[in-house]
Amino acid sequence: MNKSTRPKPAGMRSVDEITSSRRLRRMRKASWSRRMVQENRLTVDDLIWPIFLTDGENRREQVEAMPGVFRLSVDQAVREAERAAKLGIPAIATFPQIDLARKDIEGSHILDPENLINRASRAIKSAVPEIGIITDGALDPFTSHGHDGILRDGTIVNDETVEQVAAAAVIQAAAGSDIIAPSDMMDGRIGAVRDALDANGFQDVAIMSYATKFASAFYGPYRDAIGTLGLLKGDKKTYYLDHANSDEAVREAEQDLLEGADMLMVKPGMPYLDIIWRLKQEFSVPTFAYQVSGEYAMIKAAEANGWIDGEKAMMESLLAFKRAGCDGILTYFAPTVAEILNG
């Protein structure tokens, strides 16, 4: 039986009748028409480039699980910041690999004005003043146990950690950081950082809140890159968000905004597009996602095995963040994407 003779229920229109005046495929038929009605666009202005720092001079160390990503000495980080500025990338975010000898149970080296983060900020800001610098006040690169806070009797203590994160934020601002992005997920940290910055004359330094940082399996390559993978004792579930919870993520974001956050971040990215959407709809504030190391590594590994078109998957994943409501994305793909977008 062909479709012309196939009986249809009484009152039901045929496909021809339904689609005769409204065919949604009309605007998909050509490249020009698809571009004309495209709802979301990715631009270089949407990109923030996370880079890893290491001590020494003229050093570029490959991060094994992240092809194309390197730990950079400060002089090399300056060169990459110059490259980013030429590509039009608005900002970079720095993350340090700290020598084991400088780590302790309290992460006290984060308070050293001459630590790796602060030396890099000064050097980059001096050489490339037009690029934004984002720094993290969390303690995990500096602790001997790999946690984001101070460890006392098996517990990450909240208030003592917050005091140290706030003090570190002031030092980072003095070194040239434009945005403080504390990722430790301690309660009250945003308010403490805002108060400390304002009290020390840094009223114009913004805060990007890691408002919804989930206890995720996607952080492994990052922890290897900053040298905490083998140090971490236990897990971070007592202070990171449960990945099963959405309402709790909204409450965390609301609290951070009340405390003075200028913008929100969701981390990881792709598994949490629903959280991005909820936060944008709920609060209508600048909202960012961190496409974390595990997300990057999966795309690169699948590409290396010939299982996917890596470039197309990369671009599709980033556009998904825009569709979900992101104003920007922290991504290790940033320079590659910028080169593509710049033609």
C-alpha angles and dihedrals in degrees: 000000000000125000094260092059098033109114117238130201116269113275095015115128121225121249089254091054093048096047101034093098102021120047111160091195091069092086092047096058098094139027092242093053093045090053092047094058099033107135100202133032135193117220135176087253088068094062131098116180118216112206131186123229131208135176124261135051132289092001127152112172118185114234100228099216094042111059111210094019121109142185105239133205113229094262091052091046088056090053091051091048088054089050091049092051091051089051090051097246105157100212147004129212119213128213122181135219101214123204111256091235089064095052124096139164092272099042088234095163088076086076093058110107087209097054121124096265094052096043089052093048092052093047095046095045090049094050100034108024093166095065123085119240121209120191133186123228095198116122101221097101088052103042125093090221099048097239124132094238145034113295119220121173092336095312130104101232113221109203098042089049091050091054091053094045090052092049090049090051091058091050091048091049090051089053092055108274111153097192127030111209109184109195100180096101094219115155113257096013096123094055092046093049092048092050092047094048093048093047090054098048099263098117091137095055107103130219123226106195120215081215097167111028108163130210091251139173090219098081099077101104091046092054089051090050094054094038101247101108096095094037101057113112113203118332139292099245094116091068108017118077122268106250089224093065127089104158090052089055090056091050091050091051093047091051092051092050091050089052093054110274113160095201140007132233131200116206128221102026122206098041089052105048088125090059091051090051093048094049094047092049093044101045110015092214129132104291128192138183130211111220092207132214095266092054090050092046093051093054092045093047093049089048092050090053093050092243097123140014097259097202094050092046090049093052093043092051092052094047088053089063090054091049090052090055107269121155090197144354133224103218138159086219091067101110093042092049092046091054090051094047091048090055 
